[in-house]
Amino acid sequence: MTSAIHSITFDCHDQEKVGQFWAEAMGLVDDPSDPNSPGDPMWHLMTPDGSTHLLFIPVPESKTVKNRVHLDLWPTDRTRDEEVERLLGLGATIVADHRDPDGTGFVHMNDIEGNDFCVVRSKAERG
């Protein structure tokens, strides 16, 4: 017997604002059987195919250290560098730039409340 991931949960101050950031970043949608509404105590989003669920819950404390677990984003329709620019436009920030002159590497970023994530090269760039 094994376990499967039900959802990836983000602690945050503003579940709606952080949820909206990730909805834009990853193309996430509301669960059609339980859509989000302003003021909901938790914000639940999922990929359009329903395979991945993200849950955003409010907590009183602020983030104080780097996350021990984080998401690595893999652009599907643009390059890593184009994706980094798009995410910066959504309010993300760069923590550390680990891009190498040969095109390899990744960019360590924070979302709008400081949650860590990385952007790696797209499949086309790895080809």
Buried (B, 14 or more C-beta within 10 A) or exposed (E): EEEEEEEBEBBBBBBBBBBBBBBBBBEBBBEEEEEBEEEBEEBBBBEEEEEBBBBBBBEEEEBEEEBEEBBEBBBEEBBBBEBBEBBEEBBBEEBEEEBEEEEEBBBBBBBBBBBBBBBBBBEEBEE
